[in-house]
Amino acid sequence: MECEERGEQKVLPVLYKVKPYEVRELKGAFGEAFESQKDRFEEDVKQQGLLALKKAVDLRVFESEKFADGREGELVNELVEIILREQQHDFQPHLPVNLVAIEDHVAEVMALVDLACPATRIIGIWGMGGIGKTTLATIIYKKLFDNFECRSYLKDIRETINHEGIKHVQSLLLSDIRKCHKSTVRDPEMGINMIRLSCEEKKVLILLDDVDHPNHLDNLIGGCKFSLGSWIIFTSRHKAINCQDGALLKST
């Protein structure tokens, strides 16, 4: 728990057939087990163990008997999904191999990069489907990746919005910015307000892939006051989709 409080580790308490109050108050079989083993504990565990347990169950806990009606496999899947979501900030997106004739396009975009410059950059890459916009944007994202602690990579926005709605994409962006496993948006207006609050004065790197309508940008980054030095990259099939003060490049 000390590591968790210092931000060095994340804790996901799983109570396997144990109630929170039994852990917090050392009741029932859990309390009996704790008391029976106390003589084997080191002195600091004896002194601080109960406090650490109380702090643990004050976090979001997963009770095995309550989650999904006790179906343990679903609990495991949920924990895996949470952990992957939490850790994705440390992993760069995958690129296809054997890329051909993309260096000039990369150089054109990177010529706009001056990491020492305080301005916020908004880069739009447009062109017909299947010509490599996403690949180009991903390469740029990977090149900038290590310069940003707060980053988000959202693929296939057009398809995701068509199937899941803009609220789902807003939730994904919020989760990335906040570095939390799940953010829930109930309506788009609330969603963009939450994004604005979360992004305020943060230096971010955001890639929005396959933006299909100006409203998509409005609902994802509209009105956001990013910290100086932020980069927002988006790809689109439509030249008309642009951002104020942004650069728009054609991918061919």
N, C-alpha and C positions, 0 to 999 in steps of 0.2 A: 504493500500500500504506500510505503514511502516513495518507491520508484514511480508509482502511478501519480502521486501528488507532485512529484518533480517533473512529470511529463516524459519520463524515460521509458515507461511501459504503459500499455493499456490493459485494463482488467475487465473481463466479462464473467461475472460470477454466475456459475451454474449450480443451482441447488437441486441435487439429485435425491428426490424423495425426502426432502427436508424443507420445513417451513421457515420463512424469514425470521419470525419471532423466536424460533428455536435456536437459530444462530446468534441472533442479537442478544438474547437473554440466557443462553446456554440452558435451554429446556429440553425435555424429552431425551431420546436416545443420543442425539448429538451432544447435548450438555453432559450426559453421563460419560460419553466417550472422551470428551475434552478433559473432564475432571479426572478420569481414570488414568490418563496419560500425562497429566501435568508434571509428575515427578521426573519424567524423561525429557522435559523441555529445558532449553537453556534459559538462563535467568531473564534475559530481555524478552523472550517469548512469553514467559509467565507474566511479566509486567505489562507488556503491550499487546499481547495476543488478542485479548477480548476487544480492545479498542480497534484493532485492525479489522476484526471480524465485523464489528458494528459499521465501520466505514465501508467495508465491502458490500454489505447488504443495503447500504444507502445508495449505492449505484444502481443502474438498471440491472436487475437480476433476471435470470431465466429459470423458472421453476419447472422441473421435468414433468411433473404430474399435471400441470396446468397448460403447458405449451402444446398446442395441437392435440388436445385431449390425451396427452401422455404418449404420443407417437414420437419415440426418441429419435428415429431417423430424420424426421422433419426438423427437430431441434438441432441436430448436427448440421443439416444442410443450411439452416438459418445462420448458425455460427460461422460456418465456412464462408457464406456470402458476406457476412458482416466483416470478417477478417480480410477477405479479398478487397472489399470496398475500401476499408481503412488503409490498406497497404498499397493501393493502386497509385497513390501519389508518388511512390518511390520507383515506379516502373515506367519506362518509356514505351510508347506504342510500337508495335511490330511493323516492319517494313518488308515488302516483297523483295526477293533477290533479283539479281541481274537487271537492274534498272539501266535504261539506255537513254542517252541524250537528254538528261534532265539537269545536268550541271549548270547550263547557261541560265535556266529558269531559277535555279537555287541562287546563283550568283546575283541575279537581278533583284531578288527579294532581299538577300543579305546585304546588298549595297545600301539598302534603306536602314540597316541596323547600325545604331550607334549606342551601345549600352551605357555610355557615359552621358548621353543626351537625356535630359529629364522629361522630354515630351512623352505623352502617351501615344502609341502607334496603333492605328486600326488599318489592317491590310485586307482587302477583298480580292479574291482570286476567282475569276469567272471564265466560263467556257462551256462547250457542249459536254454532255455526259460521256464518260469513259475515256477522257483524254489525259487523265493524270492529275487533276486538281487536288484530289485528296492526298495522293502520294507526295506531291510538291509541298502541300501545307504540312504534312506529317514530318517531312525532312526538316523544314524550317522549325517546327515545334521541337523536334529532337535536338536541333542545334542550340536552341534557346533554353532548353529544359533546365539545365543546372543553374541558370541565373535567377530562377524564381522558386520561391518556397510555396507560393499559392498558385496552383495551376489546374486547368480542367480541359479535358479532351472529349468532345461530344461528337460522335460519328452519326451519320445518316439521320440528321435532324428532320428532314422532310418526311421520311418513312416513319420515324418514331412519332412525330406529331400526328400523322395520319392514323396510326394505330393506337397510340397511347394518349395523345392530346398534349397541348403545350404545357399543362400543369406538370406532367411527368418529366419533361425536359427541364423545366424550371427546378424541380426537385433534385434532379441529378446535378445541375450546376450548383445549387445551394450546398449539396452534400460535399462536392469537391472543394468549394471555397471555404466552407466551415471545417473541412476535414473530419466530418462525422459520417457514420454509416448510413444514416437515413434522415432526410428532411422531407416533410410532407407539406404540399401546397394544396389549398382547397379551391382557390380560384386564381386566374391569371393576374388580376390586379394586385391581390395580396402577394402573389409570387414575385412580381417585379419589385414591389416595395421591400420585400425581404431580401432580394438580391442586392438592391441599392444599399440597404443598411449593412449587409455582410461585406460588400465590396468597398465600402467607403474607406478611403485612405489606405487601401491595400495594393501592393504591387503585384499584379496578376499576369499570368500567361494563359490565355483562353483560345482554344481552337473550336470553332463552330463549323462543322462539316455539312455541306449540302443545305444551305439556307434557301428556302423556296419563296419567301414572301417578306417584304419589309416589316410586317408585323412580328415576324419571328425575332428579328433583331430588337425591335422595340420591347418585346416581352422578355428578352434575355439580358440585354445590356443597356436598354434605353434609359437615359437619365443617370447612369452610374457615374460616380465621381471616383474613378480609380486613382491610386497614387501615381505620381509621376514615374515614368519608366515602364509602365504597363504595356503589354502587347496583346491585342485582340486580332486574331486571324479568322477569316471566314471564307468558305468557298460557296459558289452559287452557279447555277446555270443561267442566271438572268443578270445582264449588265445593269439593269435599272435598279437593282438592289445595291445600295451604297450607304455609307455612313458619312455624316458631316465630319470634315477634317480628316477623312480617311483616304488611303491610296487604293486604287482599283487596278489590278493587273489582269491581263488576259493570258490564259494558259492555252497553248496551242501545241 
